Amino acid sequence: MTLKIKVDFDLCESNAMCEALAPDIFELDDDDMLQVDTDVVTDENEARVRQAAAACPRNAISLVEE
């Protein structure tokens, strides 16, 4: 099974909390819309992705097993 990042863009307010914690994964574009550079969670980024998901004020980020 692979752990993947799922973003509910209807909930996302582009507060950039996730970008601050994991800038190599999450990024706000020029229109302040969240972009996810990769949706795959690895051993190297899992802790930061979990922190970013926990810090999201709208709980728009989740991790799902596929």
Backbone as a printed PyTorch tensor [residue, N CA C, xyz], in Angstrom:
tensor([[[  0.8280,  -1.1960,   0.0000],
         [  0.0000,   0.0000,   0.0000],
         [  0.8680,   1.2530,   0.0000]],

        [[  0.3620,   2.2550,  -0.6500],
         [  1.0570,   3.5350,  -0.7350],
         [  0.2350,   4.5880,  -0.0120]],

        [[  0.9060,   5.4120,   0.7590],
         [  0.2540,   6.5190,   1.4480],
         [  0.3100,   7.7400,   0.5360]],

        [[ -0.8580,   8.3660,   0.3190],
         [ -0.9290,   9.5220,  -0.5840],
         [ -1.5890,  10.7100,   0.1130]],

        [[ -1.2500,  11.8830,  -0.3930],
         [ -1.8090,  13.1290,   0.1140],
         [ -3.0940,  13.4320,  -0.6540]],

        [[ -4.1350,  13.7580,   0.0880],
         [ -5.3970,  14.1590,  -0.5330],
         [ -5.7550,  15.5420,   0.0080]],

        [[ -6.0820,  16.4440,  -0.8960],
         [ -6.4730,  17.7950,  -0.5030],
         [ -7.9050,  18.0350,  -0.9460]],

        [[ -8.7260,  18.4830,  -0.0060],
         [-10.0890,  18.8960,  -0.3350],
         [-10.0190,  20.3790,  -0.6990]],

        [[ -9.9680,  20.6600,  -1.9910],
         [ -9.7940,  22.0320,  -2.4480],
         [-11.0220,  22.8990,  -2.1740]],

        [[-12.1720,  22.2830,  -1.8800],
         [-13.3410,  23.0630,  -1.4890],
         [-13.1630,  23.6420,  -0.0820]],

        [[-12.4040,  22.9370,   0.7570],
         [-12.1350,  23.4140,   2.1150],
         [-10.9080,  24.3170,   2.1930]],

        [[ -9.9510,  24.0950,   1.3200],
         [ -8.6700,  24.7970,   1.3800],
         [ -8.8610,  26.3040,   1.2010]],

        [[ -8.2770,  27.0710,   2.1350],
         [ -8.3180,  28.5340,   2.0690],
         [ -6.9730,  29.1240,   1.6770]],

        [[ -6.0230,  28.2820,   1.3070],
         [ -4.6830,  28.7280,   0.9040],
         [ -4.0320,  29.5830,   1.9810]],

        [[ -4.0700,  29.0940,   3.2190],
         [ -3.4470,  29.7950,   4.3360],
         [ -1.9330,  29.6360,   4.3570]],

        [[ -1.4070,  28.7000,   3.5900],
         [  0.0260,  28.4560,   3.4370],
         [  0.6920,  27.8520,   4.6680]],

        [[ -0.0850,  27.3550,   5.6020],
         [  0.5090,  26.6620,   6.7490],
         [  1.2470,  25.4160,   6.2640]],

        [[  0.6640,  24.7160,   5.3300],
         [  1.2910,  23.5100,   4.7980],
         [  2.5760,  23.8440,   4.0560]],

        [[  2.5510,  24.9250,   3.3030],
         [  3.7410,  25.3430,   2.5580],
         [  4.8730,  25.7030,   3.5140]],

        [[  4.5500,  26.3180,   4.6290],
         [  5.5790,  26.6940,   5.5990],
         [  6.2530,  25.4610,   6.2000]],

        [[  5.4940,  24.3870,   6.3730],
         [  6.0300,  23.1710,   6.9990],
         [  6.6440,  22.1970,   6.0080]],

        [[  6.1660,  22.1960,   4.7810],
         [  6.6680,  21.2630,   3.7650],
         [  6.7000,  21.9470,   2.4040]],

        [[  7.6150,  22.9170,   2.2330],
         [  7.6440,  23.6900,   0.9820],
         [  8.0280,  22.8770,  -0.2470]],

        [[  8.6180,  21.7140,  -0.0450],
         [  8.9550,  20.8590,  -1.1880],
         [  7.7520,  20.0520,  -1.6620]],

        [[  6.6780,  20.0660,  -0.8950],
         [  5.4580,  19.3220,  -1.2350],
         [  4.3360,  20.2810,  -1.6230]],

        [[  4.1120,  21.3000,  -0.7940],
         [  3.0020,  22.2300,  -0.9690],
         [  3.5200,  23.5960,  -1.4010]],

        [[  2.7680,  24.2350,  -2.3130],
         [  3.1820,  25.5360,  -2.8170],
         [  1.9470,  26.3200,  -3.2560]],

        [[  1.9330,  27.6000,  -2.9250],
         [  0.8760,  28.4650,  -3.4380],
         [  1.3630,  29.0640,  -4.7450]],

        [[  0.5130,  28.9980,  -5.7650],
         [  0.9040,  29.5550,  -7.0630],
         [  0.6700,  31.0610,  -7.0800]],

        [[  0.8640,  31.6750,  -8.2130],
         [  0.7310,  33.1300,  -8.3370],
         [ -0.6850,  33.6240,  -8.0600]],

        [[ -1.6630,  32.7340,  -8.1620],
         [ -3.0520,  33.0880,  -7.8850],
         [ -3.4730,  32.6850,  -6.4750]],

        [[ -2.4910,  32.3450,  -5.6260],
         [ -2.7240,  31.8950,  -4.2500],
         [ -3.5680,  30.6250,  -4.1790]],

        [[ -3.3970,  29.7690,  -5.1600],
         [ -4.0590,  28.4650,  -5.1480],
         [ -3.0300,  27.4150,  -4.7620]],

        [[ -3.4240,  26.4940,  -3.9080],
         [ -2.5090,  25.4580,  -3.4520],
         [ -2.1840,  24.4830,  -4.5740]],

        [[ -0.9100,  24.1930,  -4.7070],
         [ -0.4230,  23.1710,  -5.6350],
         [  0.3000,  22.1150,  -4.8100]],

        [[  0.0880,  20.8610,  -5.1520],
         [  0.7720,  19.7570,  -4.4830],
         [  1.7780,  19.2060,  -5.4780]],

        [[  3.0580,  19.3580,  -5.1430],
         [  4.1080,  18.9510,  -6.0750],
         [  4.1770,  17.4410,  -6.2450]],

        [[  3.8890,  16.6970,  -5.2060],
         [  3.8050,  15.2410,  -5.2840],
         [  2.7690,  14.7870,  -4.2820]],

        [[  1.9770,  13.7890,  -4.6410],
         [  0.9720,  13.3060,  -3.7000],
         [  1.4200,  12.0480,  -2.9720]],

        [[  2.6270,  11.5750,  -3.2760],
         [  3.1320,  10.3530,  -2.6650],
         [  3.8950,  10.6840,  -1.3880]],

        [[  3.5360,  10.0100,  -0.3120],
         [  4.2190,  10.1770,   0.9620],
         [  5.3550,   9.1560,   1.0250]],

        [[  6.5490,   9.6460,   1.3360],
         [  7.7250,   8.7830,   1.4440],
         [  8.2220,   8.7780,   2.8860]],

        [[  9.1590,   7.8950,   3.1720],
         [  9.7660,   7.8820,   4.5050],
         [ 10.4230,   9.2220,   4.8030]],

        [[ 10.9800,   9.8480,   3.7720],
         [ 11.6920,  11.1110,   3.9530],
         [ 10.7610,  12.2920,   4.2300]],

        [[  9.5410,  12.2790,   3.6800],
         [  8.6760,  13.4510,   3.8600],
         [  7.4700,  13.1960,   4.7760]],

        [[  7.3060,  11.9830,   5.2470],
         [  6.0890,  11.6520,   6.0020],
         [  5.8830,  12.5290,   7.2320]],

        [[  6.9170,  12.7590,   8.0200],
         [  6.7610,  13.5590,   9.2370],
         [  6.3150,  14.9790,   8.9050]],

        [[  6.9260,  15.5810,   7.8830],
         [  6.5650,  16.9470,   7.4980],
         [  5.1570,  17.0150,   6.9180]],

        [[  4.7800,  16.0070,   6.1370],
         [  3.4310,  15.9830,   5.5590],
         [  2.3960,  15.8310,   6.6670]],

        [[  2.6730,  14.9820,   7.6340],
         [  1.7400,  14.8300,   8.7660],
         [  1.6220,  16.1300,   9.5640]],

        [[  2.7400,  16.8200,   9.7690],
         [  2.7020,  18.1130,  10.4670],
         [  1.8810,  19.1220,   9.6740]],

        [[  2.0820,  19.1500,   8.3680],
         [  1.3450,  20.0860,   7.5160],
         [ -0.1510,  19.7920,   7.5630]],

        [[ -0.5190,  18.5250,   7.5130],
         [ -1.9360,  18.1530,   7.5800],
         [ -2.5340,  18.5500,   8.9230]],

        [[ -1.7820,  18.3250,   9.9900],
         [ -2.2800,  18.6690,  11.3260],
         [ -2.4030,  20.1730,  11.5110]],

        [[ -1.5580,  20.9520,  10.8370],
         [ -1.5680,  22.4040,  10.9860],
         [ -2.6230,  23.0900,  10.1220]],

        [[ -3.2120,  22.3760,   9.1830],
         [ -4.1960,  22.9810,   8.2950],
         [ -5.4160,  23.4470,   9.0960]],

        [[ -5.7090,  24.7530,   9.0860],
         [ -6.8240,  25.2620,   9.8870],
         [ -8.1920,  24.7450,   9.4530]],

        [[ -8.3210,  24.3040,   8.2200],
         [ -9.6060,  23.8080,   7.7250],
         [ -9.6390,  22.2880,   7.5890]],

        [[ -8.5630,  21.6060,   8.0070],
         [ -8.4760,  20.1430,   7.8820],
         [ -8.7140,  19.7050,   6.4420]],

        [[ -8.1390,  20.4480,   5.5040],
         [ -8.3280,  20.1470,   4.0870],
         [ -7.3570,  19.0930,   3.5770]],

        [[ -6.3250,  18.7770,   4.3600],
         [ -5.3000,  17.8230,   3.9350],
         [ -5.4600,  16.5420,   4.7290]],

        [[ -5.4650,  15.4310,   4.0140],
         [ -5.5210,  14.1300,   4.6760],
         [ -4.5740,  13.1750,   3.9830]],

        [[ -4.2700,  12.0790,   4.6510],
         [ -3.4360,  11.0330,   4.0980],
         [ -4.3020,   9.8000,   3.9240]],

        [[ -4.2280,   9.2050,   2.7610],
         [ -5.0490,   8.0180,   2.4600],
         [ -4.1600,   6.8930,   1.9570]],

        [[ -4.5210,   5.6780,   2.2930],
         [ -3.7970,   4.5150,   1.8070],
         [ -4.4340,   4.0470,   0.5140]],

        [[ -3.5880,   3.7960,  -0.4730],
         [ -4.0930,   3.2900,  -1.7600],
         [ -3.4170,   1.9910,  -2.0870]]])
